[in-house]
């Protein structure tokens, strides 16, 4: 890969994974700037950035958490920038497993990431995933939710998660959570994902 190629990085930080299958796992998060969607419920400001080379990204990962084995590429939408060359460089030089969090609207480079979490927002163009995490923004829509199960039925997915959306309104959040729990009890192939990092007040 080009030693001078630069990626627009919003921030790099060390914390615990707060959502889905890997909840509680220490990870270094590499947040890429920019997204191809404009979701009204997005709670992340990923507009600012610093241009960094792959070597600079690895240096920062190792500076923050030299003993951590997991790195998560998140965003924004990482696949607008993250290519196979970058992922391989981070894997080889930081000695870590690289996770991807994506909205599913872009194709994933083959044989690249060690774990893929997809939180789809519309049409799926992704060809593979390990974890499907659907955001619930209101009363769960069975046709919509189970439609994603049918689309990915032949994929080797480790877990299916429903995650109540944080609307900023405590009363609405409580209703969404209660409705999501009720839905999962009736459709027990799903699991509940909560934003643990918000509950325990960490980044």
GROMACS elastic network, one bead per residue, 0.5 to 0.9 nm:
[ bonds ]
;  ai    aj funct       b0    kb
    1     4     6  0.87137   500
    1     5     6  0.80051   500
    1    85     6  0.57760   500
    1    86     6  0.76786   500
    1    89     6  0.83020   500
    2     5     6  0.54323   500
    2    53     6  0.89748   500
    2    85     6  0.87972   500
    3     6     6  0.85144   500
    3    53     6  0.69377   500
    3    54     6  0.73484   500
    3    55     6  0.76117   500
    4    52     6  0.89552   500
    4    53     6  0.62067   500
    4    54     6  0.83954   500
    5    52     6  0.80595   500
    5    53     6  0.57535   500
    5    54     6  0.75868   500
    6    51     6  0.55247   500
    6    54     6  0.71888   500
    7    32     6  0.78363   500
    7    33     6  0.87440   500
    7    49     6  0.89591   500
    7    50     6  0.79694   500
    7    51     6  0.53177   500
    7    52     6  0.52645   500
    7    53     6  0.61962   500
    7    54     6  0.77044   500
    7    81     6  0.66896   500
    7    82     6  0.79075   500
    8    32     6  0.60999   500
    8    33     6  0.56587   500
    8    34     6  0.82663   500
    8    48     6  0.85530   500
    8    49     6  0.54174   500
    8    50     6  0.56302   500
    8    52     6  0.65326   500
    8    81     6  0.78188   500
    9    12     6  0.75415   500
    9    30     6  0.72200   500
    9    31     6  0.60094   500
    9    33     6  0.54357   500
    9    46     6  0.87243   500
    9    48     6  0.80564   500
    9    50     6  0.52696   500
    9    51     6  0.60926   500
    9    52     6  0.66939   500
    9    57     6  0.87481   500
    9    75     6  0.89774   500
   10    30     6  0.79060   500
   10    31     6  0.54387   500
   10    32     6  0.53080   500
   10    34     6  0.84926   500
   10    45     6  0.86736   500
   10    46     6  0.57599   500
   10    47     6  0.70760   500
   10    48     6  0.56190   500
   10    50     6  0.63186   500
   10    51     6  0.87753   500
   10    75     6  0.80449   500
   10    76     6  0.88729   500
   11    29     6  0.79791   500
   11    30     6  0.62613   500
   11    31     6  0.52963   500
   11    32     6  0.72573   500
   11    33     6  0.83050   500
   11    46     6  0.83810   500
   11    48     6  0.87297   500
   11    49     6  0.72708   500
   11    50     6  0.79411   500
   12    28     6  0.70000   500
   12    29     6  0.55308   500
   12    31     6  0.60950   500
   12    32     6  0.88339   500
   12    57     6  0.82227   500
   12    60     6  0.74766   500
   12    61     6  0.75335   500
   12    64     6  0.87189   500
   13    27     6  0.85028   500
   13    28     6  0.56711   500
   13    29     6  0.53451   500
   13    30     6  0.68762   500
   13    31     6  0.84263   500
   13    60     6  0.88851   500
   13    61     6  0.81239   500
   13    64     6  0.72570   500
   13   203     6  0.84554   500
   14    26     6  0.73775   500
   14    27     6  0.59051   500
   14    29     6  0.61171   500
   14    30     6  0.89824   500
   14    61     6  0.83064   500
   14    64     6  0.64392   500
   14    65     6  0.69015   500
   14   203     6  0.85238   500
   15    18     6  0.86533   500
   15    25     6  0.84142   500
   15    26     6  0.57131   500
   15    27     6  0.57371   500
   15    28     6  0.64091   500
   15    29     6  0.74639   500
   15   197     6  0.87607   500
   15   202     6  0.75216   500
   15   203     6  0.65434   500
   16    22     6  0.89087   500
   16    23     6  0.72177   500
   16    24     6  0.52697   500
   16    25     6  0.52763   500
   16    27     6  0.57361   500
   16    28     6  0.82257   500
   16   196     6  0.89600   500
   16   197     6  0.73553   500
   16   202     6  0.81610   500
   16   203     6  0.81623   500
   17    20     6  0.81683   500
   17    22     6  0.61687   500
   17    24     6  0.53318   500
   17    25     6  0.53365   500
   17    26     6  0.62075   500
   17    27     6  0.63346   500
   17    28     6  0.89305   500
   17    29     6  0.87316   500
   17    72     6  0.87665   500
   17   196     6  0.81105   500
   17   197     6  0.74416   500
   18    22     6  0.77281   500
   18    24     6  0.62015   500
   18    25     6  0.81304   500
   18   193     6  0.88375   500
   18   194     6  0.75307   500
   18   195     6  0.53613   500
   18   198     6  0.78431   500
   18   202     6  0.89174   500
   18   203     6  0.88673   500
   19    22     6  0.68347   500
   19    23     6  0.50661   500
   19    24     6  0.81819   500
   19   163     6  0.83419   500
   19   193     6  0.58438   500
   19   194     6  0.59799   500
   19   195     6  0.52964   500
   19   196     6  0.63980   500
   19   197     6  0.78668   500
   20    23     6  0.56303   500
   20   117     6  0.84533   500
   20   131     6  0.80151   500
   20   132     6  0.88343   500
   20   133     6  0.70356   500
   20   159     6  0.86500   500
   20   160     6  0.87758   500
   20   161     6  0.65887   500
   20   162     6  0.86951   500
   20   163     6  0.81894   500
   20   191     6  0.86846   500
   20   192     6  0.79186   500
   20   193     6  0.51226   500
   20   194     6  0.74339   500
   20   195     6  0.83945   500
   21   117     6  0.88049   500
   21   131     6  0.73105   500
   21   158     6  0.85388   500
   21   159     6  0.71096   500
   21   160     6  0.88681   500
   21   161     6  0.81689   500
   21   193     6  0.80937   500
   22    25     6  0.56202   500
   22    26     6  0.89350   500
   23    26     6  0.87659   500
   23   193     6  0.85325   500
   23   194     6  0.88880   500
   23   195     6  0.87714   500
   23   196     6  0.74210   500
   24   196     6  0.80728   500
   24   197     6  0.88106   500
   25    70     6  0.83331   500
   26    68     6  0.69283   500
   26    69     6  0.83412   500
   26    70     6  0.71830   500
   26    71     6  0.88655   500
   27    65     6  0.84208   500
   27    68     6  0.65719   500
   27    69     6  0.73894   500
   27    71     6  0.53276   500
   27    72     6  0.65789   500
   28    61     6  0.65596   500
   28    64     6  0.77147   500
   28    65     6  0.71867   500
   28    68     6  0.74796   500
   28    69     6  0.86917   500
   28    70     6  0.64653   500
   28    72     6  0.61398   500
   28    73     6  0.86718   500
   29    61     6  0.86132   500
   29    70     6  0.87638   500
   29    71     6  0.58316   500
   29    73     6  0.61125   500
   29    74     6  0.68371   500
   30    57     6  0.82244   500
   30    61     6  0.84658   500
   30    71     6  0.72130   500
   30    72     6  0.60381   500
   30    74     6  0.60696   500
   30    75     6  0.78736   500
   30    78     6  0.89641   500
   31    46     6  0.75846   500
   31    72     6  0.81815   500
   31    73     6  0.60549   500
   31    76     6  0.71268   500
   31    77     6  0.86721   500
   31    78     6  0.74523   500
   32    35     6  0.86738   500
   32    46     6  0.71647   500
   32    49     6  0.78595   500
   32    73     6  0.72796   500
   32    74     6  0.61929   500
   32    76     6  0.59823   500
   32    77     6  0.68348   500
   32    78     6  0.54626   500
   32    79     6  0.88719   500
   32    80     6  0.86202   500
   32    81     6  0.76472   500
   32    82     6  0.82757   500
   33    45     6  0.87423   500
   33    47     6  0.56216   500
   33    48     6  0.65285   500
   33    49     6  0.58953   500
   33    50     6  0.87540   500
   33    75     6  0.61892   500
   33    76     6  0.56820   500
   33    77     6  0.75360   500
   33    78     6  0.77557   500
   33    81     6  0.88585   500
   34    37     6  0.89963   500
   34    46     6  0.60314   500
   34    47     6  0.58697   500
   34    48     6  0.84095   500
   34    49     6  0.88452   500
   34    75     6  0.70924   500
   34    76     6  0.50171   500
   34    77     6  0.63616   500
   34    78     6  0.80775   500
   34    80     6  0.77689   500
   35    38     6  0.73858   500
   35    46     6  0.81370   500
   35    47     6  0.87187   500
   35    75     6  0.72652   500
   35    78     6  0.78631   500
   35    80     6  0.73152   500
   36    76     6  0.80390   500
   36    77     6  0.68828   500
   36    80     6  0.77609   500
   36   105     6  0.84643   500
   37    76     6  0.85949   500
   37    77     6  0.83565   500
   37   103     6  0.86636   500
   37   105     6  0.89295   500
   37   121     6  0.82937   500
   38    41     6  0.87468   500
   38    42     6  0.77202   500
   39    42     6  0.54930   500
   39   121     6  0.81203   500
   40    43     6  0.87354   500
   41   137     6  0.83917   500
   41   165     6  0.77836   500
   41   166     6  0.79597   500
   41   167     6  0.69883   500
   42    45     6  0.82453   500
   43   166     6  0.84588   500
   44    47     6  0.89516   500
   44    75     6  0.80450   500
   44    76     6  0.76484   500
   45    48     6  0.77633   500
   45    76     6  0.82416   500
   46    49     6  0.76220   500
   46    75     6  0.66251   500
   46    76     6  0.58019   500
   47    76     6  0.82903   500
   52    55     6  0.79878   500
   52    56     6  0.57790   500
   52    57     6  0.63460   500
   53    56     6  0.51271   500
   53    57     6  0.62763   500
   53    58     6  0.87404   500
   54    57     6  0.50380   500
   54    58     6  0.62626   500
   54    59     6  0.86189   500
   54    85     6  0.89584   500
   54    86     6  0.61078   500
   54    87     6  0.88758   500
   54    89     6  0.69655   500
   54    90     6  0.72202   500
   55    58     6  0.51364   500
   55    59     6  0.61243   500
   55    60     6  0.86589   500
   55    89     6  0.81139   500
   55    90     6  0.82103   500
   55    93     6  0.84954   500
   56    59     6  0.50092   500
   56    60     6  0.62268   500
   56    61     6  0.86491   500
   57    60     6  0.52313   500
   57    61     6  0.62741   500
   57    62     6  0.87506   500
   57    90     6  0.79728   500
   58    61     6  0.50059   500
   58    62     6  0.61652   500
   58    63     6  0.84509   500
   58    89     6  0.83133   500
   58    90     6  0.60586   500
   58    93     6  0.70194   500
   58    94     6  0.59895   500
   59    62     6  0.52541   500
   59    63     6  0.60403   500
   59    64     6  0.86588   500
   59    94     6  0.82302   500
   60    64     6  0.61237   500
   60    65     6  0.85886   500
   61    64     6  0.53264   500
   61    65     6  0.61466   500
   61    66     6  0.72285   500
   61    68     6  0.88496   500
   61    71     6  0.80846   500
   61    94     6  0.74540   500
   62    65     6  0.53308   500
   62    67     6  0.79689   500
   62    68     6  0.83775   500
   62    94     6  0.67546   500
   63    66     6  0.62031   500
   64    68     6  0.89347   500
   65    68     6  0.53688   500
   65    69     6  0.87411   500
   66    69     6  0.84119   500
   66    94     6  0.84103   500
   68    71     6  0.80213   500
   68    96     6  0.75312   500
   69    94     6  0.84963   500
   69    95     6  0.70164   500
   69    97     6  0.61162   500
   69    98     6  0.87544   500
   70    95     6  0.88806   500
   70    96     6  0.53186   500
   70    98     6  0.61167   500
   70    99     6  0.73400   500
   71    90     6  0.87777   500
   71    96     6  0.65114   500
   71    97     6  0.61452   500
   71    99     6  0.60363   500
   71   100     6  0.86656   500
   72    97     6  0.83867   500
   72    98     6  0.57594   500
   72   100     6  0.57499   500
   72   101     6  0.72298   500
   73    77     6  0.89169   500
   73    78     6  0.62480   500
   73    79     6  0.89766   500
   73    82     6  0.80859   500
   73    98     6  0.71294   500
   73    99     6  0.59848   500
   73   101     6  0.62252   500
   73   102     6  0.86535   500
   74    77     6  0.65778   500
   74    78     6  0.55763   500
   74    79     6  0.89734   500
   74    99     6  0.84685   500
   74   100     6  0.63037   500
   74   101     6  0.50850   500
   74   102     6  0.70265   500
   75    78     6  0.54654   500
   75   101     6  0.75794   500
   75   102     6  0.78838   500
   76    80     6  0.88645   500
   76   102     6  0.84076   500
   76   103     6  0.89209   500
   77    80     6  0.60423   500
   77    81     6  0.81937   500
   77   101     6  0.78474   500
   77   102     6  0.59336   500
   77   103     6  0.67989   500
   78    81     6  0.57839   500
   78    82     6  0.55536   500
   78    83     6  0.89672   500
   78   100     6  0.76236   500
   78   101     6  0.74579   500
   78   102     6  0.67324   500
   79    82     6  0.50378   500
   79    83     6  0.71059   500
   79   100     6  0.86987   500
   79   102     6  0.72392   500
   79   106     6  0.67513   500
   79   107     6  0.78506   500
   79   108     6  0.71627   500
   79   109     6  0.88691   500
   80    83     6  0.84620   500
   80   106     6  0.80014   500
   82    85     6  0.82271   500
   82    86     6  0.63420   500
   82    87     6  0.70758   500
   83    86     6  0.54880   500
   83    87     6  0.64370   500
   83    88     6  0.87436   500
   83   108     6  0.86388   500
   83   109     6  0.69271   500
   83   112     6  0.84500   500
   84    87     6  0.51103   500
   84    88     6  0.60013   500
   84    89     6  0.84247   500
   84   109     6  0.61203   500
   84   110     6  0.80482   500
   84   111     6  0.83334   500
   84   112     6  0.57721   500
   84   113     6  0.82543   500
   85    88     6  0.52745   500
   85    89     6  0.61016   500
   85    90     6  0.87046   500
   85   112     6  0.88615   500
   86    89     6  0.50641   500
   86    90     6  0.62208   500
   86    91     6  0.85755   500
   87    90     6  0.52435   500
   87    91     6  0.61257   500
   87    92     6  0.85729   500
   87    98     6  0.70082   500
   87   112     6  0.66570   500
   87   113     6  0.69430   500
   88    91     6  0.50374   500
   88    92     6  0.59805   500
   88    93     6  0.83677   500
   88    98     6  0.89552   500
   88   112     6  0.71858   500
   88   113     6  0.85534   500
   89    92     6  0.52210   500
   89    93     6  0.58377   500
   89    94     6  0.79327   500
   90    93     6  0.53350   500
   90    94     6  0.53561   500
   90    95     6  0.72174   500
   90    96     6  0.71595   500
   90    97     6  0.86596   500
   90    98     6  0.77189   500
   91    94     6  0.57118   500
   91    95     6  0.52014   500
   91    96     6  0.51353   500
   91    97     6  0.62462   500
   91    98     6  0.66590   500
   92    95     6  0.54058   500
   92    96     6  0.75677   500
   93    96     6  0.81800   500
   94    97     6  0.89497   500
   97   113     6  0.78766   500
   97   114     6  0.58424   500
   97   115     6  0.79754   500
   98   112     6  0.86871   500
   98   113     6  0.56883   500
   98   114     6  0.54423   500
   98   115     6  0.68040   500
   98   116     6  0.89203   500
   99   113     6  0.60046   500
   99   114     6  0.57823   500
   99   116     6  0.58571   500
   99   117     6  0.76003   500
  100   113     6  0.66266   500
  100   114     6  0.80469   500
  100   115     6  0.62457   500
  100   117     6  0.59777   500
  100   118     6  0.81123   500
  101   104     6  0.88248   500
  101   115     6  0.87618   500
  101   116     6  0.62515   500
  101   118     6  0.59733   500
  101   119     6  0.74317   500
  102   105     6  0.78354   500
  102   106     6  0.82913   500
  102   116     6  0.76377   500
  102   117     6  0.64056   500
  102   118     6  0.50685   500
  102   119     6  0.62250   500
  102   120     6  0.75044   500
  102   126     6  0.88982   500
  103   106     6  0.78001   500
  103   117     6  0.86363   500
  103   118     6  0.56980   500
  103   121     6  0.58044   500
  103   122     6  0.84572   500
  103   124     6  0.83944   500
  103   126     6  0.87273   500
  104   107     6  0.74942   500
  104   108     6  0.86854   500
  104   117     6  0.88960   500
  104   118     6  0.56760   500
  104   119     6  0.66773   500
  104   120     6  0.50592   500
  104   121     6  0.71144   500
  104   122     6  0.81638   500
  104   123     6  0.76289   500
  104   124     6  0.53175   500
  104   125     6  0.59627   500
  104   126     6  0.50243   500
  104   127     6  0.86405   500
  105   120     6  0.72350   500
  105   121     6  0.74144   500
  105   122     6  0.73995   500
  105   123     6  0.63618   500
  105   124     6  0.53878   500
  105   126     6  0.62696   500
  106   124     6  0.77415   500
  106   125     6  0.53098   500
  106   126     6  0.56419   500
  106   127     6  0.89276   500
  107   110     6  0.89024   500
  107   124     6  0.89025   500
  107   125     6  0.56257   500
  107   127     6  0.64379   500
  107   128     6  0.87661   500
  108   111     6  0.88371   500
  108   112     6  0.78959   500
  108   113     6  0.85783   500
  108   125     6  0.86802   500
  108   126     6  0.60498   500
  108   127     6  0.68538   500
  108   128     6  0.76072   500
  109   112     6  0.58938   500
  109   113     6  0.82020   500
  110   113     6  0.82495   500
  110   127     6  0.89881   500
  111   114     6  0.83529   500
  113   116     6  0.66537   500
  115   129     6  0.73876   500
  115   130     6  0.60354   500
  115   131     6  0.80698   500
  116   128     6  0.76632   500
  116   130     6  0.51974   500
  116   131     6  0.63698   500
  116   132     6  0.87108   500
  117   129     6  0.61244   500
  117   130     6  0.60813   500
  117   132     6  0.60612   500
  117   133     6  0.70315   500
  118   126     6  0.84106   500
  118   128     6  0.89672   500
  118   129     6  0.64305   500
  118   130     6  0.79678   500
  118   131     6  0.61966   500
  118   132     6  0.51443   500
  118   133     6  0.60346   500
  118   134     6  0.81518   500
  119   131     6  0.85347   500
  119   132     6  0.61773   500
  119   134     6  0.54184   500
  119   135     6  0.70220   500
  120   123     6  0.74905   500
  120   124     6  0.67872   500
  120   132     6  0.79522   500
  120   133     6  0.75272   500
  120   134     6  0.66040   500
  120   135     6  0.82329   500
  120   148     6  0.88862   500
  121   124     6  0.79983   500
  121   134     6  0.85117   500
  121   135     6  0.86942   500
  124   127     6  0.81156   500
  124   148     6  0.88941   500
  124   151     6  0.86466   500
  126   129     6  0.76609   500
  127   155     6  0.88678   500
  128   152     6  0.85949   500
  128   155     6  0.69240   500
  128   156     6  0.82382   500
  128   157     6  0.84711   500
  129   132     6  0.70628   500
  129   152     6  0.89576   500
  129   155     6  0.75949   500
  129   156     6  0.76781   500
  129   157     6  0.63158   500
  129   158     6  0.86361   500
  130   155     6  0.84501   500
  130   156     6  0.68205   500
  130   158     6  0.53759   500
  130   159     6  0.72021   500
  131   157     6  0.56711   500
  131   158     6  0.57594   500
  131   159     6  0.52354   500
  131   160     6  0.61886   500
  131   161     6  0.76797   500
  132   148     6  0.86721   500
  132   149     6  0.89030   500
  132   157     6  0.73007   500
  132   158     6  0.83758   500
  132   159     6  0.65464   500
  132   160     6  0.50268   500
  132   161     6  0.60953   500
  132   162     6  0.84600   500
  133   159     6  0.83918   500
  133   160     6  0.61129   500
  133   162     6  0.57065   500
  133   163     6  0.67774   500
  133   193     6  0.79363   500
  134   145     6  0.76238   500
  134   148     6  0.89107   500
  134   160     6  0.81133   500
  134   161     6  0.62313   500
  134   163     6  0.60425   500
  134   164     6  0.85837   500
  135   161     6  0.85860   500
  135   162     6  0.60130   500
  135   164     6  0.59180   500
  135   165     6  0.59706   500
  136   139     6  0.74340   500
  136   140     6  0.63039   500
  136   141     6  0.86982   500
  136   162     6  0.65978   500
  136   163     6  0.57944   500
  136   165     6  0.55391   500
  136   176     6  0.72434   500
  136   177     6  0.86733   500
  136   180     6  0.73195   500
  137   140     6  0.78045   500
  137   163     6  0.87792   500
  137   164     6  0.64715   500
  137   165     6  0.51360   500
  137   166     6  0.80877   500
  137   167     6  0.78168   500
  137   173     6  0.89033   500
  137   176     6  0.69834   500
  138   141     6  0.83616   500
  138   164     6  0.82423   500
  138   165     6  0.80466   500
  138   172     6  0.84702   500
  138   173     6  0.89369   500
  138   175     6  0.82027   500
  138   176     6  0.56744   500
  138   179     6  0.82154   500
  138   180     6  0.88035   500
  139   175     6  0.83576   500
  139   176     6  0.64555   500
  139   179     6  0.62205   500
  139   180     6  0.75914   500
  140   144     6  0.82953   500
  140   145     6  0.74746   500
  140   176     6  0.81922   500
  140   179     6  0.68602   500
  140   180     6  0.64748   500
  140   183     6  0.69906   500
  141   144     6  0.53516   500
  141   145     6  0.60449   500
  141   146     6  0.84732   500
  142   145     6  0.51220   500
  142   146     6  0.57933   500
  142   147     6  0.80177   500
  142   183     6  0.84700   500
  143   146     6  0.55291   500
  143   147     6  0.58345   500
  143   148     6  0.89615   500
  144   147     6  0.51616   500
  144   148     6  0.70364   500
  145   148     6  0.57433   500
  145   149     6  0.71702   500
  145   162     6  0.89585   500
  146   150     6  0.64127   500
  146   151     6  0.86967   500
  147   150     6  0.51705   500
  147   151     6  0.62702   500
  147   152     6  0.88052   500
  148   152     6  0.62634   500
  148   153     6  0.83278   500
  149   152     6  0.53200   500
  149   153     6  0.56313   500
  149   160     6  0.85458   500
  150   153     6  0.50738   500
  150   154     6  0.83990   500
  151   154     6  0.80266   500
  151   155     6  0.88612   500
  152   155     6  0.53184   500
  152   156     6  0.84169   500
  152   157     6  0.80522   500
  153   156     6  0.81165   500
  153   157     6  0.84787   500
  154   157     6  0.86801   500
  157   160     6  0.75558   500
  159   189     6  0.83642   500
  159   190     6  0.75715   500
  159   191     6  0.76056   500
  160   189     6  0.69694   500
  160   190     6  0.50520   500
  160   191     6  0.60823   500
  160   192     6  0.86272   500
  161   189     6  0.88285   500
  161   190     6  0.54442   500
  161   192     6  0.55720   500
  161   193     6  0.58692   500
  162   180     6  0.72195   500
  162   181     6  0.89798   500
  162   184     6  0.80148   500
  162   190     6  0.66628   500
  162   191     6  0.62202   500
  162   192     6  0.52749   500
  162   193     6  0.58501   500
  162   194     6  0.86028   500
  163   177     6  0.83897   500
  163   180     6  0.78315   500
  163   191     6  0.86752   500
  163   192     6  0.61086   500
  163   194     6  0.59054   500
  163   195     6  0.79152   500
  164   173     6  0.74201   500
  164   176     6  0.60266   500
  164   177     6  0.56272   500
  164   180     6  0.67276   500
  164   192     6  0.83127   500
  164   193     6  0.75014   500
  164   194     6  0.69341   500
  164   195     6  0.85623   500
  165   168     6  0.89642   500
  165   173     6  0.70863   500
  165   176     6  0.74372   500
  165   177     6  0.83326   500
  165   194     6  0.89414   500
  165   195     6  0.89764   500
  166   169     6  0.76414   500
  166   170     6  0.84418   500
  166   172     6  0.87252   500
  166   173     6  0.61096   500
  166   176     6  0.89623   500
  166   195     6  0.85300   500
  167   170     6  0.77688   500
  167   172     6  0.70926   500
  167   173     6  0.62583   500
  168   172     6  0.81765   500
  168   173     6  0.74242   500
  169   172     6  0.53491   500
  169   173     6  0.59957   500
  169   174     6  0.86348   500
  170   174     6  0.61297   500
  170   175     6  0.87410   500
  171   174     6  0.51599   500
  171   175     6  0.64627   500
  171   176     6  0.88124   500
  172   175     6  0.51337   500
  172   176     6  0.62321   500
  172   177     6  0.85955   500
  173   176     6  0.51412   500
  173   177     6  0.60951   500
  173   178     6  0.85997   500
  174   177     6  0.51228   500
  174   178     6  0.61423   500
  174   179     6  0.85765   500
  175   178     6  0.51788   500
  175   179     6  0.61011   500
  175   180     6  0.84812   500
  176   179     6  0.51461   500
  176   180     6  0.59982   500
  176   181     6  0.85913   500
  177   180     6  0.50640   500
  177   181     6  0.61625   500
  177   182     6  0.85959   500
  178   181     6  0.52123   500
  178   182     6  0.62250   500
  178   183     6  0.86507   500
  179   182     6  0.50890   500
  179   183     6  0.61482   500
  179   184     6  0.87004   500
  180   183     6  0.50402   500
  180   184     6  0.62199   500
  180   185     6  0.86481   500
  180   192     6  0.78447   500
  181   184     6  0.51544   500
  181   185     6  0.62159   500
  181   186     6  0.87562   500
  181   191     6  0.89235   500
  181   192     6  0.72321   500
  182   185     6  0.51850   500
  182   186     6  0.64900   500
  182   187     6  0.87004   500
  183   186     6  0.52044   500
  183   187     6  0.60668   500
  183   188     6  0.83782   500
  183   190     6  0.87620   500
  184   188     6  0.53414   500
  184   189     6  0.75570   500
  184   190     6  0.56900   500
  184   191     6  0.66471   500
  184   192     6  0.73812   500
  185   188     6  0.54951   500
  185   190     6  0.84830   500
  187   190     6  0.62697   500
  188   191     6  0.72271   500
  193   196     6  0.84461   500
  194   197     6  0.86968   500
  194   198     6  0.88258   500
  194   199     6  0.84089   500
  195   198     6  0.56461   500
  195   199     6  0.66462   500
  196   200     6  0.62306   500
  196   201     6  0.82036   500
  196   202     6  0.85283   500
  197   200     6  0.54220   500
  197   201     6  0.56872   500
  197   202     6  0.50315   500
  197   203     6  0.62022   500
  198   202     6  0.63290   500
  198   203     6  0.75412   500
  199   202     6  0.80783   500
